[in-house]
Amino acid sequence: MTQHVLINNSDGVLSIRWNRPERLNAFDASMLEDAAQAINDVPADVRVIVISGEGRAFSAGGDFKSGINIETVDSGHRLVRAIARSHVPVISGVNGPAVGMACSIAVAADITLATRSAYFLLAFVNIGMMPDGGATELIGASIGRARANTMAMLGNRLSADDAVAAGLIYRSVADDAYDAELEALVQKIKNGPTKAFAAMKGAIAATTLSHLDEALDRERDGQVPLFETEDAREGARAFLEKRPPIFRGR
């Protein structure tokens, strides 16, 4: 069976790569668990962690065909907590769309680099759900309440260039320059002062993401009852049938 998460530790770099390119790297709970475990168990010789996607997407988010449930949400939340709590700097390499919880995971990293063709999308509203993965804290802390509400409630894509301008990510680069730019960024962090990085990461997170745990808990509490609504069922049907949903508020 093909490994859906490729994890490699080499020369001070822990690489976590989503590997379902035929499904735009849509993930299930086991993929998120594997990634969270890799970060929680990071070896002492690792100086930088890189999360990226195989093929033409970072990730399309949760896999609807396999079924999204509370286990997927919980596993995603464990991964976001692992990223935020890790003393090792985490880089997201966003080579294409980062949708749903994948958007949360991408921006939970300390530094996010994207191709110019990539975009960030909180698509939950289109399926009658609410953002999770810490998006309600991560997005709001990065780009402010007005833009966060726009992404969450209107379900609009945010292009990589607009994400840079809004302060959501570090940088966007031409697609054909992405691999070299990501490698240069990884090497710069890998060869930097690891103890200083750990201290500054903790200090910045304490100031800007002080309510992340509360946000994750609120999102879980809000998402669980939404799974049982008719709107969510309609959203899932419409997604699979590739048509606009008809929401009735129940």
C-alpha positions in Angstrom: 0.0 0.0 0.0 1.3 3.5 -0.8 2.4 5.5 2.1 0.1 8.5 2.3 2.6 10.5 4.5 6.2 10.4 3.6 8.4 11.1 6.7 12.1 11.4 6.4 14.8 12.6 8.8 18.1 13.5 7.1 20.9 15.9 7.9 19.0 17.8 10.6 15.8 18.2 8.5 12.6 16.3 9.3 10.4 16.2 6.2 6.7 15.5 6.4 5.1 15.2 2.9 1.5 14.5 2.1 1.5 11.8 -0.6 -1.9 11.3 -2.1 -1.4 13.4 -5.3 -4.2 11.6 -7.1 -6.6 13.0 -4.4 -4.9 16.4 -4.1 -3.4 15.1 -0.8 -6.8 15.0 0.9 -6.2 13.5 4.3 -7.8 11.2 6.7 -7.3 10.9 10.5 -4.4 8.4 10.2 -2.4 10.8 8.0 -2.8 13.6 10.5 -1.9 11.3 13.4 1.3 10.2 11.6 2.4 13.8 11.1 1.6 14.8 14.7 3.4 11.8 16.1 6.5 12.6 13.9 6.6 16.1 15.3 5.9 15.1 18.9 8.7 12.5 18.7 11.2 14.7 16.8 14.8 13.5 17.4 17.2 15.7 19.2 19.3 16.2 16.0 16.5 17.8 14.0 17.0 21.5 13.5 14.0 22.2 11.2 10.7 20.6 10.2 9.2 20.9 6.8 5.6 20.1 5.9 4.8 20.0 2.2 2.6 18.2 -0.4 3.4 15.9 -3.4 2.0 16.8 -6.8 0.0 19.9 -7.5 -1.5 20.6 -4.1 -0.5 21.1 -0.6 -3.8 19.5 0.5 -7.4 19.6 -0.4 -8.2 19.1 3.3 -10.3 16.3 4.7 -11.2 13.5 2.4 -15.0 13.5 1.8 -15.0 10.2 0.0 -13.5 8.5 2.9 -15.8 10.4 5.3 -14.9 13.3 7.6 -15.7 12.8 11.2 -14.7 13.9 14.7 -11.7 11.6 14.6 -10.4 13.7 11.6 -10.9 16.9 13.5 -9.2 15.6 16.7 -6.2 14.3 14.7 -5.9 17.6 12.9 -6.0 19.4 16.2 -3.3 17.2 17.6 -1.1 18.1 14.6 -1.7 21.8 15.0 -0.9 21.6 18.7 2.3 19.7 17.9 3.4 22.3 15.4 2.7 25.2 17.8 4.4 23.5 20.8 7.4 22.2 19.0 10.7 23.8 20.0 11.9 23.2 16.5 11.0 25.7 13.8 8.4 24.5 11.3 8.2 25.5 7.7 5.2 24.9 5.4 6.0 24.6 1.7 2.7 25.3 0.0 3.1 24.1 -3.6 -0.6 24.4 -4.5 -4.1 24.8 -2.9 -4.3 24.6 0.9 -8.0 24.0 1.6 -10.0 23.6 4.8 -8.0 22.2 7.7 -5.0 22.1 5.4 -5.1 25.9 5.3 -5.0 25.9 9.1 -2.0 23.5 9.1 -0.2 25.5 6.5 -0.4 28.8 8.4 0.2 27.1 11.8 3.8 26.7 10.7 6.3 29.4 11.9 7.2 30.3 8.3 5.0 29.6 5.2 6.3 29.8 1.7 4.0 29.3 -1.3 4.1 29.1 -5.0 2.4 32.0 -6.8 -0.3 29.7 -8.2 -1.2 28.4 -4.7 -4.2 29.7 -2.7 -5.7 29.4 0.8 -9.3 28.6 1.2 -11.5 28.0 4.3 -14.1 26.0 2.4 -16.1 24.9 5.4 -19.0 27.3 4.8 -19.7 25.6 1.5 -20.5 22.3 3.3 -22.4 23.8 6.2 -19.5 23.5 8.7 -17.3 25.9 10.6 -13.5 26.4 10.4 -11.4 24.1 12.5 -7.7 23.3 12.9 -7.3 26.4 14.9 -8.3 28.6 12.0 -10.4 30.9 14.2 -7.2 31.8 16.1 -4.5 31.4 13.5 -6.2 33.3 10.7 -7.6 36.1 12.9 -4.2 36.6 14.7 -2.5 36.9 11.3 -4.8 39.0 9.2 -7.4 40.5 11.5 -11.1 39.9 12.2 -12.5 41.5 9.1 -10.4 39.4 6.7 -10.9 36.3 8.8 -14.6 36.7 8.7 -14.4 37.2 4.9 -12.5 34.0 4.4 -14.7 32.0 6.8 -18.2 33.3 5.9 -17.8 33.9 2.2 -15.5 31.0 1.4 -13.4 33.1 -0.9 -10.0 32.0 -2.1 -7.0 34.0 -0.9 -4.3 33.9 -3.5 -0.7 33.4 -2.5 0.2 37.0 -3.4 -2.8 38.4 -1.4 -1.9 36.1 1.5 1.5 37.8 1.6 0.0 41.2 1.4 -2.4 40.4 4.2 0.3 39.1 6.5 -0.9 35.5 6.4 2.2 33.9 5.0 5.9 34.8 4.6 6.4 34.9 0.8 5.1 33.7 -2.6 7.5 32.9 -5.4 7.2 31.9 -9.0 6.3 28.3 -9.4 9.5 27.4 -11.2 11.6 29.0 -8.4 9.7 27.3 -5.5 11.9 24.3 -5.0 15.1 26.3 -4.9 13.6 29.0 -2.6 12.2 26.4 -0.2 15.6 24.6 0.0 17.4 27.9 0.6 14.9 28.7 3.4 15.3 25.3 5.0 19.1 25.6 4.9 19.0 29.1 6.4 16.9 27.9 9.4 18.8 24.6 9.7 22.1 26.4 10.1 20.7 29.1 12.4 20.9 29.3 16.3 18.6 26.5 17.4 18.3 27.6 21.0 17.5 31.2 20.0 14.9 29.9 17.5 13.2 27.8 20.2 13.1 30.8 22.6 11.8 33.3 20.1 9.2 30.8 18.8 7.8 30.2 22.3 7.8 33.9 23.0 6.0 34.9 19.8 3.5 32.1 20.1 2.8 33.1 23.7 2.0 36.6 22.6 0.1 36.0 19.4 -1.5 32.5 19.9 -2.2 32.6 23.6 -5.7 31.3 23.1 -5.0 28.6 20.6 -5.9 25.7 22.9 -9.2 27.4 23.7 -9.9 28.1 20.0 -9.3 24.4 19.2 -11.6 23.3 21.9 -14.3 25.8 20.8 -14.0 24.7 17.3 -14.4 21.0 18.3 -17.4 21.9 20.5 -19.0 23.8 17.6 -18.2 21.3 14.9 -19.5 18.2 16.6 -23.2 19.3 16.5 -22.8 20.7 13.0 -22.0 17.2 11.7 -25.6 16.2 12.6 -27.3 19.1 10.8 -29.3 18.8 7.6 -27.2 21.6 6.2 -24.0 19.7 6.7 -25.5 16.6 5.1 -26.7 18.7 2.2 -23.3 20.3 1.9 -21.6 16.9 1.7 -24.1 15.6 -0.9 -23.7 18.7 -3.0 -19.9 18.5 -2.8 -19.9 14.9 -4.0 -22.5 15.6 -6.7 -20.5 18.7 -7.8 -23.5 21.1 -7.5 -24.3 24.2 -5.4 -25.7 23.3 -2.0 -29.2 24.4 -0.9 -29.0 25.3 2.8 -32.2 25.6 4.8 -30.8 26.5 8.2 -31.5 23.3 9.9 
